[in-house]
Amino acid sequence: MDSTTTFPITFDRPSRIPMTVLGAGPKVSRVKVSPSTVDVRLGWAFHATIPREAVASVRPLNGGLSELRGPLGLSVLRGVNYWRGTALVNGAGTGLVEITLDQPKQVHLGPLRVPLRRLIVSAEDQSGLVAALNPRGSLK
């Protein structure tokens, strides 16, 4: 990958308007993948700049939120949800990509800084995001 590629975050119809009103809608939410960083933003509510070399694994969650255990597995969750080092950053319950880091990185959860070990994000181009983070073309 020679340049930056932007992947919009997916928003379903019920979440689009309320999240836009709250300043975290589609126009201010995206995943940017460059040769050196992965930059994820959901408006003011979440911002992470992760070094590419810190990405230990990436995989699609084709079963959606039902693949997750604990409180983040609730199918109704939208926006930014954080639990024990895992952030769910989504506007929909589909197109989810799980990114696991080799060690925790500090990210911005609204005005707070929290440690992140695993990020789950809803991407309009799920397979494109997975491929961009796996340049060798195989799932880690």
C-alpha atoms as an extended CHARMM CRD file, in Angstrom:
* protein
*
       140  EXT
         1         1  MET       CA              0.0000000000        0.0000000000        0.0000000000  PROA      1               0.0000000000
         2         2  ASP       CA              1.6250000000        3.2150000000       -1.1690000000  PROA      2               0.0000000000
         3         3  SER       CA             -0.9850000000        5.7500000000       -0.0820000000  PROA      3               0.0000000000
         4         4  THR       CA             -3.7330000000        6.3040000000        2.4320000000  PROA      4               0.0000000000
         5         5  THR       CA             -7.0230000000        4.4870000000        1.9040000000  PROA      5               0.0000000000
         6         6  THR       CA            -10.1870000000        5.6350000000        3.6740000000  PROA      6               0.0000000000
         7         7  PHE       CA            -12.8870000000        3.1760000000        4.6980000000  PROA      7               0.0000000000
         8         8  PRO       CA            -16.2040000000        4.7180000000        5.7950000000  PROA      8               0.0000000000
         9         9  ILE       CA            -17.7820000000        3.3360000000        8.9550000000  PROA      9               0.0000000000
        10        10  THR       CA            -21.1350000000        1.6350000000        8.2990000000  PROA      10              0.0000000000
        11        11  PHE       CA            -24.2930000000        3.2230000000        9.7100000000  PROA      11              0.0000000000
        12        12  ASP       CA            -27.6780000000        1.5460000000        9.5980000000  PROA      12              0.0000000000
        13        13  ARG       CA            -30.8360000000        3.6000000000        9.0960000000  PROA      13              0.0000000000
        14        14  PRO       CA            -31.9360000000        3.7190000000       12.7880000000  PROA      14              0.0000000000
        15        15  SER       CA            -28.5400000000        4.9610000000       14.0130000000  PROA      15              0.0000000000
        16        16  ARG       CA            -27.6620000000        7.4350000000       11.2300000000  PROA      16              0.0000000000
        17        17  ILE       CA            -29.7530000000       10.4360000000       12.3640000000  PROA      17              0.0000000000
        18        18  PRO       CA            -29.1940000000       10.2200000000       16.1450000000  PROA      18              0.0000000000
        19        19  MET       CA            -25.4570000000        9.7040000000       15.7160000000  PROA      19              0.0000000000
        20        20  THR       CA            -25.2550000000       12.6090000000       13.2610000000  PROA      20              0.0000000000
        21        21  VAL       CA            -27.0930000000       14.8640000000       15.7330000000  PROA      21              0.0000000000
        22        22  LEU       CA            -24.6110000000       13.7930000000       18.4380000000  PROA      22              0.0000000000
        23        23  GLY       CA            -21.6290000000       14.7060000000       16.2270000000  PROA      23              0.0000000000
        24        24  ALA       CA            -20.5670000000       11.1390000000       15.4700000000  PROA      24              0.0000000000
        25        25  GLY       CA            -22.2690000000       10.4670000000       12.1390000000  PROA      25              0.0000000000
        26        26  PRO       CA            -20.9870000000        9.2550000000        8.7650000000  PROA      26              0.0000000000
        27        27  LYS       CA            -19.3570000000       12.5320000000        7.6920000000  PROA      27              0.0000000000
        28        28  VAL       CA            -16.9700000000       12.5140000000       10.6650000000  PROA      28              0.0000000000
        29        29  SER       CA            -16.3980000000        8.7660000000       11.0080000000  PROA      29              0.0000000000
        30        30  ARG       CA            -13.8940000000        6.6200000000        9.1280000000  PROA      30              0.0000000000
        31        31  VAL       CA            -10.9050000000        4.3050000000        9.1940000000  PROA      31              0.0000000000
        32        32  LYS       CA             -7.8150000000        5.5920000000        7.3730000000  PROA      32              0.0000000000
        33        33  VAL       CA             -5.1090000000        3.0730000000        6.6030000000  PROA      33              0.0000000000
        34        34  SER       CA             -1.6950000000        4.4010000000        5.5940000000  PROA      34              0.0000000000
        35        35  PRO       CA              1.6140000000        2.5700000000        5.2360000000  PROA      35              0.0000000000
        36        36  SER       CA              2.5210000000        3.5610000000        8.8110000000  PROA      36              0.0000000000
        37        37  THR       CA             -0.7470000000        4.0160000000       10.7670000000  PROA      37              0.0000000000
        38        38  VAL       CA             -4.3670000000        3.0020000000       11.1820000000  PROA      38              0.0000000000
        39        39  ASP       CA             -6.4220000000        6.0460000000       12.1710000000  PROA      39              0.0000000000
        40        40  VAL       CA             -9.9670000000        5.4080000000       13.4280000000  PROA      40              0.0000000000
        41        41  ARG       CA            -12.4310000000        8.1700000000       14.2300000000  PROA      41              0.0000000000
        42        42  LEU       CA            -16.0940000000        8.2740000000       15.2110000000  PROA      42              0.0000000000
        43        43  GLY       CA            -16.5770000000       12.0280000000       15.4360000000  PROA      43              0.0000000000
        44        44  TRP       CA            -15.5800000000       13.4130000000       18.8380000000  PROA      44              0.0000000000
        45        45  ALA       CA            -16.5070000000       10.1610000000       20.6090000000  PROA      45              0.0000000000
        46        46  PHE       CA            -13.5300000000        8.0170000000       19.5800000000  PROA      46              0.0000000000
        47        47  HSD       CA            -10.1040000000        8.5810000000       18.0670000000  PROA      47              0.0000000000
        48        48  ALA       CA             -7.2300000000        6.1330000000       17.7560000000  PROA      48              0.0000000000
        49        49  THR       CA             -3.9950000000        6.3640000000       15.8240000000  PROA      49              0.0000000000
        50        50  ILE       CA             -2.3860000000        2.9340000000       15.8540000000  PROA      50              0.0000000000
        51        51  PRO       CA              1.0140000000        2.1070000000       14.3480000000  PROA      51              0.0000000000
        52        52  ARG       CA              0.5940000000       -0.5000000000       11.5830000000  PROA      52              0.0000000000
        53        53  GLU       CA              3.2580000000       -2.7010000000       13.1680000000  PROA      53              0.0000000000
        54        54  ALA       CA              1.1180000000       -2.8840000000       16.3410000000  PROA      54              0.0000000000
        55        55  VAL       CA             -1.6470000000       -4.7590000000       14.4770000000  PROA      55              0.0000000000
        56        56  ALA       CA             -1.2230000000       -8.3850000000       15.5460000000  PROA      56              0.0000000000
        57        57  SER       CA             -4.2720000000       -9.7740000000       13.7260000000  PROA      57              0.0000000000
        58        58  VAL       CA             -7.3460000000       -8.7440000000       11.7870000000  PROA      58              0.0000000000
        59        59  ARG       CA            -10.4220000000      -10.7150000000       10.8330000000  PROA      59              0.0000000000
        60        60  PRO       CA            -13.9790000000      -10.1680000000        9.6400000000  PROA      60              0.0000000000
        61        61  LEU       CA            -16.7730000000      -10.9100000000       12.0990000000  PROA      61              0.0000000000
        62        62  ASN       CA            -19.2660000000      -12.2890000000        9.5960000000  PROA      62              0.0000000000
        63        63  GLY       CA            -21.6050000000      -13.3520000000       12.3930000000  PROA      63              0.0000000000
        64        64  GLY       CA            -21.8770000000       -9.7100000000       13.4530000000  PROA      64              0.0000000000
        65        65  LEU       CA            -22.1920000000       -8.7900000000       17.1120000000  PROA      65              0.0000000000
        66        66  SER       CA            -23.3810000000      -12.2970000000       17.9810000000  PROA      66              0.0000000000
        67        67  GLU       CA            -19.7280000000      -13.4370000000       17.6900000000  PROA      67              0.0000000000
        68        68  LEU       CA            -18.7770000000      -11.2830000000       20.6720000000  PROA      68              0.0000000000
        69        69  ARG       CA            -19.0480000000      -12.4120000000       24.2670000000  PROA      69              0.0000000000
        70        70  GLY       CA            -20.0570000000      -10.3170000000       27.2350000000  PROA      70              0.0000000000
        71        71  PRO       CA            -21.7340000000       -6.9230000000       27.1430000000  PROA      71              0.0000000000
        72        72  LEU       CA            -20.3130000000       -6.0120000000       23.7200000000  PROA      72              0.0000000000
        73        73  GLY       CA            -22.2150000000       -8.9140000000       22.1290000000  PROA      73              0.0000000000
        74        74  LEU       CA            -25.5620000000       -7.1350000000       22.4380000000  PROA      74              0.0000000000
        75        75  SER       CA            -27.0250000000       -6.7100000000       18.9570000000  PROA      75              0.0000000000
        76        76  VAL       CA            -28.4690000000       -3.2680000000       19.7370000000  PROA      76              0.0000000000
        77        77  LEU       CA            -25.1710000000       -1.5330000000       20.5440000000  PROA      77              0.0000000000
        78        78  ARG       CA            -24.1950000000        1.3860000000       18.3160000000  PROA      78              0.0000000000
        79        79  GLY       CA            -21.6990000000        4.2220000000       18.7510000000  PROA      79              0.0000000000
        80        80  VAL       CA            -18.6910000000        3.7160000000       21.0060000000  PROA      80              0.0000000000
        81        81  ASN       CA            -18.7840000000        0.9840000000       23.6040000000  PROA      81              0.0000000000
        82        82  TYR       CA            -15.7620000000        0.0610000000       25.7040000000  PROA      82              0.0000000000
        83        83  TRP       CA            -15.1750000000       -2.9100000000       27.9730000000  PROA      83              0.0000000000
        84        84  ARG       CA            -11.8660000000       -4.0990000000       29.4510000000  PROA      84              0.0000000000
        85        85  GLY       CA             -9.5430000000       -2.9910000000       26.6640000000  PROA      85              0.0000000000
        86        86  THR       CA            -11.9760000000       -3.7000000000       23.8320000000  PROA      86              0.0000000000
        87        87  ALA       CA            -13.7170000000       -0.9130000000       21.9320000000  PROA      87              0.0000000000
        88        88  LEU       CA            -16.7360000000       -1.4550000000       19.7020000000  PROA      88              0.0000000000
        89        89  VAL       CA            -16.9140000000        1.4920000000       17.3020000000  PROA      89              0.0000000000
        90        90  ASN       CA            -19.8950000000        1.0540000000       15.0230000000  PROA      90              0.0000000000
        91        91  GLY       CA            -22.9240000000        2.5410000000       13.4030000000  PROA      91              0.0000000000
        92        92  ALA       CA            -24.3100000000       -0.8640000000       12.4130000000  PROA      92              0.0000000000
        93        93  GLY       CA            -24.2020000000       -4.4690000000       13.5340000000  PROA      93              0.0000000000
        94        94  THR       CA            -22.8280000000       -5.6520000000       10.1860000000  PROA      94              0.0000000000
        95        95  GLY       CA            -19.5330000000       -5.2940000000        8.3180000000  PROA      95              0.0000000000
        96        96  LEU       CA            -17.5940000000       -5.7440000000       11.5530000000  PROA      96              0.0000000000
        97        97  VAL       CA            -13.8070000000       -6.0930000000       11.5220000000  PROA      97              0.0000000000
        98        98  GLU       CA            -11.8530000000       -7.1700000000       14.6000000000  PROA      98              0.0000000000
        99        99  ILE       CA             -8.3650000000       -5.6780000000       14.9520000000  PROA      99              0.0000000000
       100       100  THR       CA             -6.1860000000       -7.0950000000       17.7240000000  PROA      100             0.0000000000
       101       101  LEU       CA             -3.0700000000       -5.2260000000       18.8350000000  PROA      101             0.0000000000
       102       102  ASP       CA              0.2070000000       -6.7750000000       19.9750000000  PROA      102             0.0000000000
       103       103  GLN       CA              0.0670000000       -4.6740000000       23.1460000000  PROA      103             0.0000000000
       104       104  PRO       CA             -2.3290000000       -2.0640000000       24.5520000000  PROA      104             0.0000000000
       105       105  LYS       CA             -2.2310000000        1.4180000000       23.0000000000  PROA      105             0.0000000000
       106       106  GLN       CA             -3.7330000000        4.5840000000       24.5070000000  PROA      106             0.0000000000
       107       107  VAL       CA             -6.7220000000        5.9270000000       22.5410000000  PROA      107             0.0000000000
       108       108  HSD       CA             -9.2570000000        8.7230000000       23.0410000000  PROA      108             0.0000000000
       109       109  LEU       CA            -12.6930000000        7.6800000000       24.2340000000  PROA      109             0.0000000000
       110       110  GLY       CA            -14.3690000000       11.0760000000       24.1400000000  PROA      110             0.0000000000
       111       111  PRO       CA            -12.2600000000       13.2320000000       26.4860000000  PROA      111             0.0000000000
       112       112  LEU       CA            -10.7200000000       10.2050000000       28.2440000000  PROA      112             0.0000000000
       113       113  ARG       CA             -7.5850000000        8.2480000000       27.3890000000  PROA      113             0.0000000000
       114       114  VAL       CA             -8.0110000000        4.4870000000       27.7620000000  PROA      114             0.0000000000
       115       115  PRO       CA             -5.9160000000        1.4300000000       26.9070000000  PROA      115             0.0000000000
       116       116  LEU       CA             -7.0040000000       -0.4730000000       23.7980000000  PROA      116             0.0000000000
       117       117  ARG       CA             -6.0300000000       -4.0600000000       23.0000000000  PROA      117             0.0000000000
       118       118  ARG       CA             -8.8640000000       -4.9860000000       20.6210000000  PROA      118             0.0000000000
       119       119  LEU       CA            -10.9230000000       -2.7990000000       18.2810000000  PROA      119             0.0000000000
       120       120  ILE       CA            -14.0930000000       -3.8620000000       16.5250000000  PROA      120             0.0000000000
       121       121  VAL       CA            -15.2630000000       -1.4430000000       13.8550000000  PROA      121             0.0000000000
       122       122  SER       CA            -18.1100000000       -1.5460000000       11.3060000000  PROA      122             0.0000000000
       123       123  ALA       CA            -16.7510000000       -0.9020000000        7.8220000000  PROA      123             0.0000000000
       124       124  GLU       CA            -18.7200000000       -0.3030000000        4.6240000000  PROA      124             0.0000000000
       125       125  ASP       CA            -16.0130000000       -2.3040000000        2.8180000000  PROA      125             0.0000000000
       126       126  GLN       CA            -15.3310000000       -5.0780000000        5.3100000000  PROA      126             0.0000000000
       127       127  SER       CA            -13.2230000000       -7.2360000000        2.9780000000  PROA      127             0.0000000000
       128       128  GLY       CA            -11.2920000000       -4.1920000000        1.7200000000  PROA      128             0.0000000000
       129       129  LEU       CA            -10.3560000000       -3.1480000000        5.2530000000  PROA      129             0.0000000000
       130       130  VAL       CA             -9.2800000000       -6.6940000000        6.1460000000  PROA      130             0.0000000000
       131       131  ALA       CA             -7.1910000000       -6.8790000000        2.9600000000  PROA      131             0.0000000000
       132       132  ALA       CA             -5.6220000000       -3.4500000000        3.5980000000  PROA      132             0.0000000000
       133       133  LEU       CA             -4.4860000000       -4.5560000000        7.0420000000  PROA      133             0.0000000000
       134       134  ASN       CA             -3.2630000000       -7.9300000000        5.7260000000  PROA      134             0.0000000000
       135       135  PRO       CA             -1.0250000000       -6.8560000000        2.8300000000  PROA      135             0.0000000000
       136       136  ARG       CA              0.0880000000      -10.4260000000        2.1840000000  PROA      136             0.0000000000
       137       137  GLY       CA             -3.5140000000      -11.2930000000        1.3240000000  PROA      137             0.0000000000
       138       138  SER       CA             -4.0270000000      -13.8580000000        4.0860000000  PROA      138             0.0000000000
       139       139  LEU       CA             -5.8850000000      -13.5160000000        7.3380000000  PROA      139             0.0000000000
       140       140  LYS       CA             -3.5800000000      -13.3550000000       10.3200000000  PROA      140             0.0000000000
